[in-house]
Amino acid sequence: MKQLDEFRFLLPISHKNGMKVEGLVFADKHLMKQIQRDQTLDQVANVATLPGLAGRSLAMPDAHQGYGFCIGGVAAADPDRGVVSAGGVGFDINCGVRLLATPFMAEDCADRLEDLLGQLFRDIPCGAGRRGMVTVSKSELDSVLEDGAAWAVRNGYGDEEDLVRLEEFGKLPGAEPDFVSERAKDRGQHQLGTLGSGNHFLEIQKVDEVFDDATARVFGIRTRQICILIHSGSRGLGHQVCTDSLHQMDGAMRKYGISVVDRQLACVPVHSPEGEHYLKAMAAAANFAFANREIMTHWVRNAFRKIIGEGTVEVVYDVCHNIAKMEEHKVDGKQRTVLVHRKGATRALPPGHHLLPLVLKSVGQPVLIPGSMGTSSYVLVGTDRAMLETFGSSCHGAGRAMSRTQAKRETTESALRSELKSRGILVRCASKTGLTEEKPDAYKDVDRVVNVVHGAGIARKVARLVPLAVMKG
């Protein structure tokens, strides 16, 4: 491994037999030591052995070991020569983050914060397997899978203006509900408008510091403002789509003469029947996740009206961080269409990019980076450098520093609640383990992670937010 500069480490092709492209890891020396504790670098090298990659196998500074691909991994495939891998997206398809900006300041909510958190906890089901308050028929679920957030808006669970501030405007093209199994639909039918468990959360936050006033104004955020950050995905439906697709890909590789160094990298040619099947089912699951976050936005607005008062709660942005999409990028000096896998990585488009809505074109795309429930979260903005180096990608969070098992072993619910209370952070959780496995020091230092992407120039700091109240599954 060769350190190129303060924030970049290169894995040469000679690092591992079979590598077809180099690996590039964004980190500082401290984060690199954490990354080296698990199989992350091995997974970066393994991805580099896949056929038809266009450019390097990448890892962001929040990278840690995942299924096949590391979490924090980015890889782009040539659609004509390359492959699509379900492990390159992961089980929670379109797990993503949505930031909402309220018209209220911290002092407006200080006395009602506990009531507000309680209302949100009642209105938005959280925890493994929990059903939501929105139940749809199987035929209506197909409409959700086709139309994404637009379905939610059409049915009274959001505003038309919201769609402008969502990645892909809240609807991935090419979704095919018929390619989503009945088992997946059964799992998702009653889960719209639910938060889920694990690292999913809803946070009431305060804007603590603004680093770029001009960009923050365009985004609609200002110091001491109350914001809401929602982290959730496609729930059981997306998990089942991934499970089904991995099984299908594993069985099809021999037909295409593909062998992989790790079975978790099961893959098929992008334009094969199995590849097209996965991408259409994945798009449908992604649309479910967009609708899911849109419905939760509706419940957030209702809670603010009930507890705090009238005022417009606006979407700052909504980004995916588990997705594979056809995008236009410059590769070896030529503009090409490539299939970009982002697993635990966030799209980071620069100013002027054609996929941005007019309101954001002058500054670039908001990049939302949550920390842990006891630390800061960040709003960044995409850059031209990201388009050149990372297929327009940045990190997606702090990244785990210890396993869930270790985190649960090292703390108790009461001790963690006391710690958070001493920091002035309220918490509501559906289960004890849901809290302890997500303790703040189970994650890397988000300030350090963000400083790497900012220092490397692949995203630029706009604002820091701190948690006031946290809701977890």
C-alpha positions as CSV (number, residue, x, y, z in Angstrom):
1,M,0.0,0.0,0.0
2,K,1.4,3.4,-1.0
3,Q,0.4,6.7,0.6
4,L,-0.1,9.2,-2.2
5,D,-0.8,12.2,0.0
6,E,-2.4,13.1,3.4
7,F,-5.8,11.7,2.4
8,R,-5.2,9.0,-0.2
9,F,-3.7,5.5,-0.1
10,L,-3.2,3.4,-3.2
11,L,-3.6,-0.4,-3.5
12,P,-1.5,-1.3,-6.6
13,I,-2.6,-4.1,-8.9
14,S,0.3,-6.2,-7.4
15,H,-1.4,-6.1,-4.0
16,K,-3.4,-9.2,-4.8
17,N,-3.5,-11.8,-7.6
18,G,-6.3,-11.2,-10.0
19,M,-6.7,-7.4,-9.5
20,K,-7.5,-5.8,-12.8
21,V,-7.5,-2.2,-11.5
22,E,-6.0,-0.3,-8.6
23,G,-7.7,0.3,-5.3
24,L,-7.9,3.8,-3.8
25,V,-8.7,4.5,-0.2
26,F,-9.5,7.9,1.2
27,A,-8.3,8.2,4.8
28,D,-5.8,9.8,7.1
29,K,-3.3,7.7,9.1
30,H,-5.5,7.3,12.1
31,L,-8.5,6.2,10.1
32,M,-6.3,3.9,8.0
33,K,-5.3,2.1,11.2
34,Q,-9.0,1.5,12.0
35,I,-9.7,0.3,8.5
36,Q,-6.9,-2.2,8.7
37,R,-8.4,-3.9,11.7
38,D,-11.0,-5.8,9.6
39,Q,-11.2,-7.2,6.0
40,T,-11.9,-3.8,4.3
41,L,-8.7,-3.6,2.3
42,D,-9.1,-7.2,1.2
43,Q,-12.6,-6.4,0.0
44,V,-11.4,-3.3,-1.9
45,A,-8.8,-5.6,-3.6
46,N,-11.5,-8.3,-4.2
47,V,-13.8,-5.8,-6.0
48,A,-10.8,-4.8,-8.2
49,T,-10.8,-8.4,-9.5
50,L,-14.3,-8.1,-11.0
51,P,-14.5,-8.0,-14.8
52,G,-15.1,-4.8,-16.7
53,L,-14.5,-2.1,-14.1
54,A,-14.1,1.4,-15.4
55,G,-11.6,3.0,-13.1
56,R,-10.4,2.1,-9.6
57,S,-12.1,0.2,-6.8
58,L,-12.7,3.0,-4.2
59,A,-13.2,3.2,-0.4
60,M,-14.4,6.2,1.5
61,P,-12.9,7.2,5.0
62,D,-15.9,5.6,6.8
63,A,-15.2,2.3,5.2
64,H,-15.5,-1.0,7.1
65,Q,-16.1,-4.6,6.3
66,G,-19.4,-5.5,4.6
67,Y,-21.0,-8.3,2.5
68,G,-18.7,-8.7,-0.5
69,F,-18.1,-5.1,-1.0
70,C,-16.9,-3.0,2.0
71,I,-19.4,-0.5,3.3
72,G,-18.0,2.7,2.0
73,G,-17.2,1.2,-1.3
74,V,-17.6,2.6,-4.8
75,A,-17.0,0.8,-8.1
76,A,-18.2,1.6,-11.7
77,A,-18.7,-1.0,-14.3
78,D,-18.6,-0.7,-18.1
79,P,-22.2,-1.8,-19.0
80,D,-20.9,-3.7,-22.1
81,R,-18.0,-5.6,-20.5
82,G,-18.7,-5.4,-16.8
83,V,-20.9,-6.9,-14.2
84,V,-23.5,-5.9,-11.6
85,S,-23.2,-7.3,-8.1
86,A,-26.1,-7.3,-5.6
87,G,-23.4,-7.2,-2.9
88,G,-22.2,-3.9,-4.3
89,V,-25.5,-2.3,-3.2
90,G,-26.2,-4.4,-0.1
91,F,-29.3,-5.7,1.6
92,D,-30.9,-2.4,2.5
93,I,-31.5,-1.0,-1.0
94,N,-31.7,2.8,-1.0
95,C,-30.9,3.1,2.6
96,G,-30.6,6.8,2.6
97,V,-30.8,10.1,4.6
98,R,-33.3,12.9,4.4
99,L,-32.7,16.3,6.0
100,L,-35.7,18.5,6.9
101,A,-35.3,22.2,7.8
102,T,-37.9,23.7,10.1
103,P,-38.8,27.4,10.6
104,F,-38.1,27.1,14.3
105,M,-35.0,27.9,16.3
106,A,-33.6,25.9,19.2
107,E,-35.1,28.3,21.8
108,D,-38.6,27.8,20.2
109,C,-38.5,24.1,20.9
110,A,-36.5,23.8,24.1
111,D,-39.5,23.5,26.5
112,R,-41.4,21.1,24.2
113,L,-38.6,18.9,23.0
114,E,-39.6,15.8,25.1
115,D,-43.2,16.2,24.0
116,L,-42.1,16.5,20.3
117,L,-40.0,13.4,20.6
118,G,-42.8,11.5,22.2
119,Q,-45.2,12.5,19.4
120,L,-42.7,11.4,16.8
121,F,-42.2,8.1,18.6
122,R,-46.0,7.5,18.6
123,D,-46.5,8.5,15.0
124,I,-43.5,6.7,13.3
125,P,-43.3,3.0,14.1
126,C,-39.7,1.9,14.7
127,G,-38.0,-1.5,15.4
128,A,-37.6,-4.7,13.5
129,G,-40.7,-6.0,11.7
130,R,-42.9,-3.1,12.9
131,R,-46.0,-2.3,10.7
132,G,-46.8,1.2,9.6
133,M,-50.0,3.1,9.7
134,V,-50.2,3.1,5.9
135,T,-51.4,-0.2,4.5
136,V,-51.7,-0.8,0.7
137,S,-53.1,-3.5,-1.4
138,K,-50.7,-5.6,-3.6
139,S,-51.8,-3.7,-6.7
140,E,-51.3,-0.4,-5.0
141,L,-47.9,-1.5,-3.7
142,D,-46.9,-2.0,-7.4
143,S,-47.7,1.7,-7.9
144,V,-45.4,2.6,-5.0
145,L,-42.7,0.5,-6.5
146,E,-43.1,2.3,-9.9
147,D,-43.6,5.9,-8.7
148,G,-41.6,6.2,-5.4
149,A,-42.1,9.4,-3.6
150,A,-44.5,10.7,-6.2
151,W,-47.0,8.0,-5.1
152,A,-46.8,9.3,-1.5
153,V,-47.3,12.9,-2.6
154,R,-50.2,11.9,-4.8
155,N,-51.9,10.2,-1.8
156,G,-51.5,13.1,0.5
157,Y,-48.3,12.1,2.3
158,G,-46.1,15.0,1.2
159,D,-45.8,18.1,-1.0
160,E,-45.1,18.3,-4.7
161,E,-42.3,20.7,-3.9
162,D,-40.5,18.0,-2.0
163,L,-39.8,16.0,-5.1
164,V,-37.4,18.6,-6.5
165,R,-35.1,18.1,-3.5
166,L,-34.8,14.3,-3.8
167,E,-32.1,12.4,-5.6
168,E,-33.5,11.2,-8.9
169,F,-36.6,13.3,-7.9
170,G,-37.6,10.4,-5.7
171,K,-38.1,7.9,-8.5
172,L,-35.5,5.6,-10.1
173,P,-36.4,4.9,-13.8
174,G,-36.7,1.3,-15.0
175,A,-38.5,-0.1,-12.0
176,E,-40.4,-3.3,-12.7
177,P,-42.7,-4.4,-9.9
178,D,-43.3,-7.8,-11.6
179,F,-39.6,-8.6,-10.9
180,V,-40.1,-8.2,-7.1
181,S,-41.0,-11.5,-5.6
182,E,-44.2,-12.1,-3.7
183,R,-42.2,-12.8,-0.6
184,A,-40.6,-9.4,-0.9
185,K,-44.0,-7.7,-1.4
186,D,-45.4,-9.6,1.6
187,R,-42.6,-8.2,3.7
188,G,-43.0,-4.6,2.5
189,Q,-46.8,-4.3,2.2
190,H,-47.3,-3.1,5.8
191,Q,-44.0,-1.3,6.3
192,L,-44.5,2.0,4.5
193,G,-43.8,5.0,6.8
194,T,-41.6,3.0,9.3
195,L,-38.1,3.7,10.5
196,G,-36.8,0.2,11.0
197,S,-34.0,-1.0,13.4
198,G,-30.2,-1.3,13.5
199,N,-28.5,2.0,12.6
200,H,-31.7,3.6,11.4
201,F,-32.8,6.7,13.3
202,L,-34.7,10.0,13.4
203,E,-32.9,12.9,15.1
204,I,-34.1,16.3,16.2
205,Q,-31.0,18.4,15.6
206,K,-29.7,22.0,15.9
207,V,-27.5,23.7,13.4
208,D,-24.4,24.3,15.4
209,E,-22.1,25.9,13.0
210,V,-22.2,27.1,9.4
211,F,-18.9,27.0,7.4
212,D,-20.3,28.3,4.0
213,D,-23.0,31.0,4.5
214,A,-23.8,31.4,0.8
215,T,-24.3,27.6,0.2
216,A,-26.2,27.2,3.4
217,R,-28.6,29.9,2.4
218,V,-29.4,28.1,-0.8
219,F,-29.9,24.9,1.1
220,G,-32.2,26.7,3.5
221,I,-30.3,26.2,6.7
222,R,-28.9,28.7,9.3
223,T,-27.3,28.7,12.7
224,R,-29.4,27.5,15.7
225,Q,-32.2,26.2,13.4
226,I,-34.0,23.0,14.3
227,C,-33.7,20.3,11.7
228,I,-34.8,16.7,11.4
229,L,-32.5,14.0,10.0
230,I,-34.2,10.7,8.9
231,H,-32.1,7.6,8.2
232,S,-34.0,4.6,6.8
233,G,-34.4,2.5,3.7
234,S,-36.5,-0.2,1.9
235,R,-37.1,-2.3,5.0
236,G,-37.9,-6.0,4.5
237,L,-38.8,-5.6,0.9
238,G,-35.4,-4.4,-0.1
239,H,-33.7,-7.0,2.0
240,Q,-35.7,-9.8,0.2
241,V,-34.9,-8.3,-3.2
242,C,-31.2,-8.6,-2.4
243,T,-31.5,-12.1,-1.0
244,D,-33.4,-13.3,-4.1
245,S,-30.9,-11.6,-6.4
246,L,-27.9,-13.0,-4.7
247,H,-29.3,-16.5,-5.1
248,Q,-30.1,-15.9,-8.7
249,M,-26.6,-14.5,-9.5
250,D,-24.8,-17.2,-7.6
251,G,-26.5,-19.8,-9.8
252,A,-25.9,-17.9,-13.1
253,M,-22.2,-17.2,-12.9
254,R,-21.1,-20.5,-14.3
255,K,-23.3,-19.9,-17.4
256,Y,-21.3,-16.7,-18.1
257,G,-17.9,-18.1,-17.2
258,I,-17.5,-15.8,-14.2
259,S,-15.6,-16.8,-11.1
260,V,-15.1,-14.6,-8.1
261,V,-12.6,-14.7,-5.3
262,D,-15.3,-14.3,-2.7
263,R,-18.8,-15.9,-3.2
264,Q,-20.3,-12.8,-1.6
265,L,-19.3,-10.9,-4.8
266,A,-21.8,-13.0,-6.9
267,C,-22.4,-11.0,-10.1
268,V,-23.6,-11.3,-13.7
269,P,-23.1,-9.2,-16.8
270,V,-24.9,-5.9,-16.7
271,H,-27.0,-6.6,-19.8
272,S,-27.7,-10.3,-19.1
273,P,-31.3,-11.3,-18.3
274,E,-30.3,-11.8,-14.6
275,G,-28.5,-8.4,-14.5
276,E,-31.5,-6.6,-16.0
277,H,-33.8,-8.4,-13.6
278,Y,-31.8,-7.3,-10.6
279,L,-31.5,-3.7,-11.7
280,K,-35.3,-3.4,-12.3
281,A,-36.1,-5.1,-9.0
282,M,-33.5,-2.9,-7.2
283,A,-35.0,0.3,-8.7
284,A,-38.5,-0.8,-7.5
285,A,-37.1,-1.4,-4.0
286,A,-35.3,2.0,-4.1
287,N,-38.6,3.7,-5.0
288,F,-40.2,2.0,-2.0
289,A,-37.5,3.6,0.2
290,F,-38.2,7.0,-1.3
291,A,-41.9,6.7,-0.6
292,N,-41.1,5.4,2.9
293,R,-39.1,8.5,3.8
294,E,-41.7,10.8,2.2
295,I,-44.4,9.3,4.4
296,M,-42.3,9.8,7.5
297,T,-41.7,13.4,6.4
298,H,-45.5,13.8,6.5
299,W,-45.7,12.4,10.1
300,V,-42.9,14.8,11.1
301,R,-44.8,17.8,9.8
302,N,-47.9,16.7,11.7
303,A,-45.9,16.3,14.9
304,F,-44.5,19.8,14.6
305,R,-48.0,21.2,14.0
306,K,-49.4,19.5,17.1
307,I,-46.5,20.2,19.5
308,I,-44.7,23.3,18.3
309,G,-47.0,25.2,16.0
310,E,-47.7,26.1,12.4
311,G,-44.7,26.5,10.1
312,T,-43.4,25.1,6.9
313,V,-41.0,22.1,7.3
314,E,-39.0,21.9,4.1
315,V,-36.9,19.1,2.5
316,V,-33.2,20.2,2.3
317,Y,-32.3,17.0,0.3
318,D,-32.7,13.2,0.3
319,V,-29.8,11.0,-0.8
320,C,-29.3,7.3,-1.4
321,H,-26.3,5.5,-0.1
322,N,-26.9,1.9,-1.2
323,I,-27.7,2.0,-4.9
324,A,-26.4,1.1,-8.4
325,K,-27.2,3.5,-11.2
326,M,-26.3,4.2,-14.8
327,E,-24.5,7.6,-14.9
328,E,-22.4,9.7,-17.2
329,H,-18.8,10.1,-16.1
330,K,-15.4,10.9,-17.7
331,V,-13.2,7.8,-17.9
332,D,-9.8,7.9,-19.4
333,G,-10.6,11.3,-20.8
334,K,-13.8,10.2,-22.5
335,Q,-17.4,10.7,-21.4
336,R,-19.0,7.3,-20.9
337,T,-22.1,5.7,-19.4
338,V,-21.1,3.5,-16.5
339,L,-23.0,1.5,-13.8
340,V,-21.9,3.1,-10.5
341,H,-22.3,0.9,-7.4
342,R,-22.4,2.9,-4.2
343,K,-22.5,0.9,-1.0
344,G,-22.4,3.1,2.0
345,A,-21.4,6.0,-0.2
346,T,-23.2,9.2,-1.2
347,R,-23.6,10.9,-4.6
348,A,-21.9,14.3,-4.6
349,L,-22.7,16.3,-7.7
350,P,-20.8,19.6,-8.4
351,P,-22.3,23.0,-9.3
352,G,-23.9,23.1,-12.7
353,H,-24.5,19.4,-13.0
354,H,-27.4,18.6,-15.4
355,L,-29.1,16.3,-12.9
356,L,-29.5,19.0,-10.3
357,P,-32.7,21.0,-10.0
358,L,-32.4,24.7,-10.9
359,V,-32.5,25.8,-7.2
360,L,-29.3,23.9,-6.5
361,K,-27.4,24.3,-9.7
362,S,-25.4,27.3,-8.6
363,V,-23.9,25.6,-5.6
364,G,-24.0,21.8,-6.0
365,Q,-25.8,18.8,-4.4
366,P,-26.2,18.6,-0.6
367,V,-24.2,15.7,0.8
368,L,-25.7,14.5,4.1
369,I,-23.3,12.8,6.6
370,P,-24.8,11.5,9.9
371,G,-22.6,10.8,12.8
372,S,-23.7,8.7,15.8
373,M,-26.5,9.6,18.2
374,G,-24.0,11.4,20.5
375,T,-22.0,13.3,18.0
376,S,-22.3,15.7,15.1
377,S,-23.8,15.3,11.7
378,Y,-22.7,17.3,8.6
379,V,-24.1,18.9,5.5
380,L,-21.5,19.0,2.7
381,V,-21.7,19.9,-1.0
382,G,-20.5,18.1,-4.0
383,T,-17.4,19.1,-6.0
384,D,-15.9,18.8,-9.5
385,R,-13.0,16.9,-7.9
386,A,-15.4,14.1,-6.9
387,M,-16.5,13.8,-10.5
388,L,-12.9,13.3,-11.6
389,E,-11.9,10.9,-8.8
390,T,-14.8,9.1,-7.2
391,F,-17.6,9.0,-9.9
392,G,-19.2,11.8,-8.0
393,S,-19.2,10.1,-4.6
394,S,-18.4,10.9,-1.0
395,C,-18.7,9.1,2.4
396,H,-22.1,8.3,3.9
397,G,-21.5,8.6,7.7
398,A,-19.0,7.9,10.4
399,G,-18.7,4.2,9.8
400,R,-18.6,1.5,12.4
401,A,-15.5,1.1,14.5
402,M,-16.7,-1.9,16.5
403,S,-19.2,-4.7,15.9
404,R,-22.7,-4.6,17.3
405,T,-21.8,-7.6,19.6
406,Q,-18.8,-5.8,21.1
407,A,-20.9,-2.6,21.5
408,K,-23.6,-4.5,23.4
409,R,-21.0,-6.2,25.5
410,E,-19.3,-3.0,26.6
411,T,-22.3,-1.0,27.8
412,T,-25.7,-1.1,29.3
413,E,-28.9,0.7,28.4
414,S,-29.0,2.6,31.6
415,A,-25.4,3.7,31.4
416,L,-25.8,4.8,27.8
417,R,-29.0,6.8,28.6
418,S,-27.2,8.5,31.5
419,E,-24.3,9.4,29.2
420,L,-26.6,10.9,26.6
421,K,-28.6,12.7,29.2
422,S,-25.4,14.3,30.6
423,R,-24.8,15.7,27.0
424,G,-28.3,17.1,26.9
425,I,-29.6,14.5,24.4
426,L,-33.0,12.9,24.9
427,V,-33.6,9.4,23.5
428,R,-36.5,7.0,22.8
429,C,-35.8,3.5,21.6
430,A,-37.9,0.5,20.7
431,S,-35.5,-2.0,22.3
432,K,-32.5,-2.1,24.7
433,T,-30.2,-3.7,22.2
434,G,-31.3,-1.2,19.5
435,L,-29.7,1.4,21.8
436,T,-26.6,-0.3,23.1
437,E,-25.4,-1.6,19.8
438,E,-25.5,1.9,18.4
439,K,-23.5,3.6,21.2
440,P,-21.5,6.7,20.0
441,D,-18.1,5.1,20.4
442,A,-19.1,2.2,18.3
443,Y,-18.5,4.5,15.4
444,K,-15.5,6.3,13.9
445,D,-14.9,10.0,14.6
446,V,-17.3,11.7,12.2
447,D,-15.3,15.0,12.4
448,R,-12.2,13.2,11.2
449,V,-14.1,11.4,8.4
450,V,-15.6,14.6,7.2
451,N,-12.2,16.4,7.4
452,V,-10.8,13.7,5.0
453,V,-13.4,14.2,2.3
454,H,-13.2,18.0,2.7
455,G,-9.4,17.9,2.7
456,A,-9.3,15.6,-0.3
457,G,-11.7,17.9,-2.1
458,I,-14.4,15.3,-2.9
459,A,-17.0,17.2,-0.8
460,R,-16.9,20.5,1.0
461,K,-18.2,21.4,4.5
462,V,-21.3,23.6,4.7
463,A,-22.7,23.1,8.2
464,R,-22.5,21.0,11.3
465,L,-25.5,19.8,13.3
466,V,-25.7,18.4,16.8
467,P,-28.3,16.1,18.2
468,L,-30.9,17.2,20.7
469,A,-33.2,14.2,20.7
470,V,-32.9,10.7,19.1
471,M,-35.4,8.1,18.1
472,K,-34.2,4.6,17.3
473,G,-35.6,1.1,16.6
